[in-house]
Each structure stands twice: as C-alpha cells, then as structure tokens.
Amino acid sequence: MQSALIPKCLLVIAKSARMLVQMCVDSRCEVVAIDCFADSDTRQMAKHTYQVPSLAWDDIQATVAAVREVHGLSELVYGSGLETYPETLICLEKGWRIIGNSAAIFQRVQDKRDFFAQLDYLSILHPPVVFTKPEYGFDWLLKAWRGEGGLGIRRCHNDEFVDGYWQRYIEGRSMSVLFAASHDGVELIGFNEQWTIKSEGGQSFLFAGIVSHAKVSRSIQTEIADWLDKLVNAYELRGLNSMDFMLCDGRCYVLEINARISASAQLYGKSLLLKHLQACQNSRDNRVELSAEPRAYQIVYAQKTVMIPERLIWPSWTVDRPNPGSIVATGEPICSIIATGKNSGQVLDNLHRQQRIVANLLETGL
C-alpha cells in the first residue's frame, strides 16, 4: 500500500536524474524526469523523460511548462547540477512545490563566504580558505564559486585571473556523511568514503565513486553529529543532504554541504525517498528500513571517444546506461557501476572486477 506521504507522481530534475527516478520507482511512485543525459535505464523506468542541454532556466523553462500541461504535476524533487544554475531553482519555486531545501537555503549554502564564516562562528574545523590569491601556490586548491562533482577544482599555480576561491590542500581520507534533516533535528544515515580521479578530459579532482558504511571512530561520529546539529539549525536544512569532509590524523575538516539528495543515497536501500519526504514534512509515521549491506557506486569515464554498440547487453549491476549508438567523448561518463559485498574490502574487489568487465564489453562490443 502506498504511503500517504508519497505522491502518486513526481517530477525530478537533475543533471543525471536516474538515481532519483530509481528512488521513486522503488517507492512505487510514478515519475517524470528532466535531465541532460536521458540514459536508457532512466527512460525505461520513468513515465516520461525529457532531455535538456543544461539545467539553465532558459534551457528547461519550456520543458517544465510542458510537464505541467501534459502530466498535471505540481511537486518536484531536485538533485545534482543546480549548483551551477541556482536561478533555475528560484524560478521553479514560483510555480512548483519543491520537496527539499528552498531556493534561498540552497543558495545560502552555496555562498562560500557565508558558509566558511558560519563554520568559523560555530567553531567547526575546515581547511584554511582565502578569497584573494595566496602568495605561494602549491599547497592550495582553486575551487569554483559554483560547482559539483569536483568539476573545476585544480592545483593553484600562477593563475593571473580566476573566478573562485582558494582552499588549503589536505591529505587524508575523503569522506561524506548522509543525513536527514527535519524540525526535530538530524538523523545520521551513514558515513561514506569517496574518491576522485584525474580525468582524460583535464579535470584533476573529478568525483569517481563512493562506498557506504565507512568505519569511523565513535568520537568522530559524535563530533560530526554535533556539527550537523549546529549547521542544520543555522541553515534550516530539510530532507536528505550530505556533508563532505576530510579525515586527517584523527581530525575532521569540513569541505562543503550538498543541500540536496546526493549520490550516496542510492547505497542505503529502497526507502530513501520516503526518508526524504518524512524529513521534509516532519513526519515519522512510517518506519524506514535502511540497508546494512555495504555498497559502492563508481562512475566509468571514457579514456577515449567511445561509440556505444547497438546491441550491447549491459550487466545488471550497471546503471546510467547510454543509449545505443550514442557517442561518449573523452573524459565524459559512460555508465556507472553498483557493487555489493559482505564487507567494504569485498565490495571494492567486486567493483574493480566489474570495471574490467565493462571495459572489455566496450572494447569488444559484445
């Protein structure tokens, strides 16, 4: 029986909407998707998928209007990609009920000056940040004001003109925590370890994958929970969010908050949409079961330009599958892999094995 919290049909908008579509389907909610890829599995699961060139308002305005007219929808959930186009969220909010953080909250979290000032005010550790060019360069990372997935992050050299800010590079474990925020406070869902790659497309710190149920000490869990209590109260966050941080020599350093459903949400079972809705509506009428099984998600990037074979049979553990005959340029994502196992070591072993299988499939076209 469908929960009263779950709408009959939702609009989801993201750069890649497949994960949100899957979350809706898992919750027996019909879904219409707007995204930039319109992958084959997204098309298969969604009631209708609309492909757009970007999430800029000018690129999606007509499509959003068509969704309203054709499907009669009024509620939406958004995912990654709007960091670059916050004005789109402002426009959407004028005519739609957004289930998640408001446009104002989303924008404020994206305001780097405000965010790091807030961390300082709340006595939350973070890597040193400066907003004018540092005198010397190689221990600093240059980050864009707006961005997601590690796009645009690079080592700071002798850049004459930049549009961004500088953050001190810290060596350590790259971590994240998935949490649900409501009027009642914060619920930690899980800690994750993530990794980046230097892509063939010239990106130096591109998000590549994440594994769930990462082991962190009890003291770290307590510290992160305390920090999130402060931040959720300061920003009035709602729904599923995640926070990225570095773990170095037993100390945590906050990098950013993703004020929307993040990639790690797909690693904790099939009830995460309900968890998001409950947190946004401050309702806990339904018990939400989370998966205790470690899982990993990895993006497979093209090492060279690839044409997807017409009759390629994708393994069941692949997602974000490109359409037959499509061309994927060097450095662009081809597909993603989901791996499971009894422990994180086995999960990562399976992930590496599955990546080799995908590489062979693309090479042979079988």
Secondary structure, DSSP 8 states (H G I E B T S, - for coil): ---TTS-SEEEEE-SS-HHHHHHHHHTT-EEEEEESS--HHHHHHSSEEEE-S-SSHHHHHHHHHHHHHHH---EEEE-TTTTS-HHHHHHHHTTSEESSS-HHHHHHHH-HHHHHHHHHHTT-----EESS--SS-TTEEEEESS-STTTT-EE--S-SS-SEEEEE---SEEEEEEEEEETTEEEEEEEEEEEEE--TTS-SSEEEEEESS----HHHHHHHHHHHHHHHHHHT--EEEEEEEEEETTEEEEEEEE-S--GGGGGS-S-HHHHHHHHHHT---S------S-EEEEEEE-SS-EE--TT----TTEES---TT-EE-TTSEEEEEEEE-SSHHHHHHHHHHHHHHHHHHHHH--
